[in-house]
Every structure is written in C-alpha cells, then in structure tokens.
Amino acid sequence: MHEHLKSKLETLPTLPGCYLMKNSEQEIIYVGKAKVLKNRVNQYFHGTHNYKTTKMVSNIHDFEYIVTGSEKEALILENNLIKKYRPRFNILMMDDKTYPYLRLTSEEHPRFQVVRNVKDKKAKHFGPFSDSSAAYDIMKLMNRIYPLRKCQHIPKKECLYYHMHQCLAPCIHEVNKEEYDQIRKSIISFMKGDTKEVMDTLAKEMETASENLDFERAIEVRDLMNSITHMAEKQQMEIRTSKDFDVFSYYVDKGYIAIAGLMIRSGKLMERAVQVFDIYDEPSDVFVSYLMQYYESHLIPKELYVSSLDEATQLEEIFDVKVYEPQRGEKAKLVELAHRNAEVLLKQRFDTAFKENAKQSSIQGELEQLFGISPLGRIEMFDNSHISGTDRVSGMIVVENGEFVRSQYRKFKIKSDAKDDLSMMREVVYRRYLRLLKENKELPSVLLMDGGMLQIEVAKEIIDVLELPIKVFGLAKDDKHNTSKLLNSEGEEIKIDRKSEVFFFLTRMQDEVHRFAITFHQNARSKSMVQSELDSIPGVGEVRKKALLKHFKSVKRIREASLEELESVVGKSTALSIREYFDKV
C-alpha cells in the first residue's frame, strides 16, 4: 500500500458519508457509502476479499470522502455521485434505460400510449413491462377496443382511425367529459384484469356481424377476443389482495449478483424484472443501490417487500414507501419466489457462458488448425458495397477467440476514383494496415478475403509492399454463389468438412461482413439522396433542411406534406418553392 494511502486512512473520520476511489489517472472508479467512513474504507485495504474486489482494490491509488449528516443523506449522495461519474465498478441500471409503462393521459382528449417517463402524476400508469414488445402489443389492443385519439396534436380534419371506429374524432366532433370518464373507468377496470364486460360486448358484436353476413368484421372481432384472452392468460398468478406492491430479492454467486423484482398490481403479477451485475461490495449495499436507481425512474408503490431489511429501511424516508421483510405468509412466499427467480437466472447465465466458452474454444482450435497459426490472434475481413460505382464504401469485421468483436468493426469511404471491387479493395487494405503501422498498433494474424485468387492477390500485394507478417486466405464461392472452399495465399485449397461447425462459422463471417458493408452503403446512399433532392430546391439551405427533416422525419413525408404543413416549418415563400418542386418531379 502507498504511504499516502496509509496516512489518509489514519485520518478518516468516524462519521457517515461517501467515499470516491480513484485510479492512477485520478479517474473515479468506485463510489460507496458508509455508516462510519473510517471502518468501511479501511476494510478495503485490510482483510480478505473475493477476486473481483481484490482486482478493484489493486486499481485504487487514491480516494476522497464527503461527510454527510446521516446515513440517509449518504445514500442519496452516493446515488447522485454514481449518476455523475458513472464509475466502472459500480452497478449502473441498464445504462439509464427504464422499463416502459402504459399511460392513460389526463388531457381533455386522452390518449393511451407507451412511455418510459412516469413523472406525470396526473396521468394513470400501468406497469412496468420488462418486455417492451408486450407493452406495445397491449397499447395496440387497447387502441382498437377504446376509441381514444391517436394523434399527438389534434388535426383540422378526421383521420383514418375515425373511419375505422377507433377514434371519437374530437377534431370534428364535440366529445363530452362524461363519455371520456366512462372510457377511462372501463380502461382502468380492464387493465386490472376485469375483461368480462369487454368480452361480452365483443361477443355480441361478433354474433351480430355473423348474422348480417359481415364475416370480415366477425373474424376481426374474433381475433380481437383471442388477443384479450392471450393477454389475460399472462397474468394467471393471483394474490389475495387488491393492493399494489413490489417484491425484491437477490442471489449472489461467483462474484455476481442477480436481483429479481415482482410487480403486483391489483392482486395480479404484472411483471418480473431480473438483472445481473458484477459485485465488488457487500451484497446488501449493492441491493440498496439498485433499488435507489430503480425507483428514480419507476412508479413507487405504497408497499415494498424485500428479503433483507438491513439498510433498505432508509428507502422509507427517501421514497415515502413502507418497507417490510416478511417472515411468514403469502408475502414471504413471494419474496422466496423472487429469490428463486434471481437464483435460476444467475445459474442459467453461468450455464450459457460455459457452453458459449466451450463452443468458442472449439471454433478457435479449428481455426488455428485451418490457418496453421497457434496461438491465432485477430482475423480481419473486408467487403465493398456500391451501385454502379456510386456511394462507394467498404466495411471490415473482426473475429477474436472464435467470436465477433463488433466494437472493432471499421467503415471506409472510398477516396480514390476506383470503380471496380479489386481497386477499392486495394485502397482500403492499404489504408487500414498503413495506419496500423503508423500508430504502432497490433496487427491481425489473418486477413481473410471474401473471394478467390484475384482478391487474395490484391491483398497479398499490399501485405508484401508493407512487409507485414499477416497471412492471407480467401473464401471462394461456387457457380451458385455458395461458399465452397478456403484457399491459401498460393491458391491451394484447404479441405474443410462442409457440415462442420468451423465451416458454418466461416460462412457466418461472410454474411456478417456483407451485412455490415451493405448497411453502411444504404445509410450513405440515403444521406446522399436527401442531400441531392432537398439541395435542389431554391431557398432550402442547411438550416431549413434540418428543420424540415426534424419535423417530417423523411423526404417522403416532405414530398407528401400540404402547403399549410410546410408553411408552419419554413414560411410561405419557401413552402411554395418546395411544393412547386415536388409537383414537377
């Protein structure tokens, strides 16, 4: 331990507060809270720890501390410091991503929508939903059943939803408050699980449609009823209470913590939420830190049940929620259920990771045999994309230890006048490896070309000119454009079992580099099309172009916009120019 750390540890106060651990570059790598700063911080440097905590401590070269008036203040400060500095060894909930909720707005003409921000206290929220697709499915279902408005801003005339009987059209009709109140009441009842009224109404509508030989409408209503039944079946588990409450527990193993939550709404299990984190501190501290972050962006129920109170009681004052640690009865069984969910998920993660590592090790071993290199480092692969020589781009993918390393993928825009694939490949290969040489960065072991001898020779030409220790191989295709063989730099075929895992992996590499290059090309082409089309219109400069795209989202919508809609964004004269331009083309 450094001398300056020893002296700082001796002067720590016996007061509550937060501590900020720093590495050799004075970067904050961990933030924690303590009842007694002197005792808690000293624990890191004296005593035994698991591997992960030991690794973190080895990175600590300095620390700071902030004294607070109470443990509650320390907990709030810790949460704020984690959000501010985002230390690498603290848990960060889903990169600030929150679970979606369904919101019934409190507007004069209400809407039913999926949201992630639950700060509107006047609106009615339902959720959370860990699966966003489930939230959107329910929103679509509710919008088909209840004729609420769908438009963000009320338009001047009715839209298609009105003609589909899915909107009351407040844009052209006066809708009284009593009608909306009845719809609100029905939606709240429906979301609490009472689907009988809606199902009875739909059953009568389906019967009437069948009697009138309107079979298309009858089938539509039948499908709607099936969707409602499917949604209700997902909430089969019922608890003998009408209260809303959350249940949380955790499971720790092998340096990881899994935290599971059960969200009970009106006596029904609404949702499960489970997350896994690396753990560098006491499990109870990590658990409380998670709950602090979770409830900053989620609705807070009146009651919270946890597997261990410890410091979780501090949440009572901060979030105005009653926190319990049930010992028996139904609530205790729910806490145990959350604990089992956490345990099962963590064990599944371990099993999956073990299988994936075994598979990657097998792939890596077979690749080493194929290329004759052991140990095999990085493999890089390029592909070009263009249409008749325009918007010419290239993409490069990277494979290490039998897996794709997407953070190291690279994109290239062709800078020369090269029009054919071989000339473009010559340029990007030269640019890539000349740069690695200049920056003294690690070189790949293998350059794998998507093609036969012509592509291999182009790559080998560059590798020889730069005198690089990189082996070049090519994946050749047959007449049906299917991958057929692997060639070395001399054009000799390397035998591969076409049913083997390694052959399948090589074809995946081809698909991946092709996908990456094509996606880059499509993006580049879209940008150039937007640029050329809008830049041809008199009066549309960069500022107005950005304003148009921000408002309408695409050139297609700008082309279809009315003169009045365009005027609201760019003014009358420019709107006329835009309308005249698109009317001519």
DAJO-V663730 format. One record per helix or strand of 3 or more residues. SS is the DSSP state (alpha for helix, beta for strand). FROM is the first residue (numbers start at 1). TO is the last residue. If there is no record, write none. Layout:
SS:FROM:TO, SS:FROM:TO
//
This chain:
alpha:3:10, beta:17:22, beta:28:34, alpha:37:45, alpha:51:58, beta:62:67, alpha:71:85, alpha:93:96, beta:100:104, beta:112:115, beta:124:129, alpha:132:145, alpha:160:163, alpha:177:191, alpha:196:211, alpha:215:233, beta:245:253, beta:256:265, beta:268:278, alpha:283:296, beta:303:306, alpha:314:319, beta:322:324, alpha:329:371, beta:379:387, beta:390:400, alpha:406:408, beta:410:413, alpha:421:438, beta:446:449, alpha:453:466, beta:471:477, beta:483:487, alpha:501:535, alpha:542:552, alpha:555:560, alpha:563:570, alpha:572:584
//
